[in-house]
């Protein structure tokens, strides 16, 4: 069907609106946490990765930190390995950790790298353990019954951003599997939200973007019209106490708070199921989702 002149003008207007944002972000780093819940539908993966390839091509430096919970759950179920959680974190013995590492790096990470390259991007998959990016200690969960050891679940103690800076200098998109290295050299599973926040802070990224399967932070979780477009650091504790922030949203917001305090200018929580949600957030006046700022 032939397009009208007005449609072409509208397309040109979109490019003009994006221009100052492209100029501002050129040469700057944007860390994107790619949630496991947004990794499944192929169409969604395609639009997200197209956005990231576009960003790379216009001179922005995207860094991807990915999850993979659903894929890990499927593999554990296939092997009849039971999953237990404490405070939302998976209790991880040695057998489970081997599955986690195989799936995160061998399956999810490799799949994302291949998809980016198929779209014309330049991506390099890295394990945060093998490259020494994330150093960790065993995480001890605090519960009402007392502290609980989670096995091979890591709490980040240090971040070496050097390997990521090297990849960025080579104009590659780093795709990071959040597997940490313990003092004993063993692999530890690191919450992907936490890993993204730590890495964004260490890189002094311009933005940290959490792609999720929700619209953003809702003052009333049952009503999308109550979306909070901006949340300031001083509001977070109150929102947790009021129950506005619950479940998996809490580690995302806390990771965002940590990254902003470490020098990241803004953290965004957006719905990765919306086509081109990253471009809408970064390159338009209105944006989508919720931003966390000082």
Secondary structure as GFF3:
##gff-version 3
##sequence-region A 1 294
A	DSSP	alpha_helix	5	25	.	.	.	ID=ss1
A	DSSP	beta_strand	29	34	.	.	.	ID=ss2
A	DSSP	three_ten_helix	36	38	.	.	.	ID=ss3
A	DSSP	alpha_helix	42	57	.	.	.	ID=ss4
A	DSSP	beta_strand	61	66	.	.	.	ID=ss5
A	DSSP	alpha_helix	69	78	.	.	.	ID=ss6
A	DSSP	beta_strand	85	86	.	.	.	ID=ss7
A	DSSP	beta_strand	89	90	.	.	.	ID=ss8
A	DSSP	alpha_helix	94	101	.	.	.	ID=ss9
A	DSSP	pi_helix	102	109	.	.	.	ID=ss10
A	DSSP	alpha_helix	110	118	.	.	.	ID=ss11
A	DSSP	beta_strand	123	127	.	.	.	ID=ss12
A	DSSP	beta_strand	134	143	.	.	.	ID=ss13
A	DSSP	beta_strand	146	159	.	.	.	ID=ss14
A	DSSP	alpha_helix	162	169	.	.	.	ID=ss15
A	DSSP	beta_strand	173	177	.	.	.	ID=ss16
A	DSSP	beta_strand	179	181	.	.	.	ID=ss17
A	DSSP	beta_strand	187	189	.	.	.	ID=ss18
A	DSSP	alpha_helix	192	203	.	.	.	ID=ss19
A	DSSP	beta_strand	207	212	.	.	.	ID=ss20
A	DSSP	three_ten_helix	224	226	.	.	.	ID=ss21
A	DSSP	beta_strand	230	232	.	.	.	ID=ss22
A	DSSP	three_ten_helix	233	235	.	.	.	ID=ss23
A	DSSP	alpha_helix	236	241	.	.	.	ID=ss24
A	DSSP	alpha_helix	248	261	.	.	.	ID=ss25
A	DSSP	beta_strand	266	271	.	.	.	ID=ss26
A	DSSP	alpha_helix	277	283	.	.	.	ID=ss27
A	DSSP	beta_strand	290	293	.	.	.	ID=ss28
###
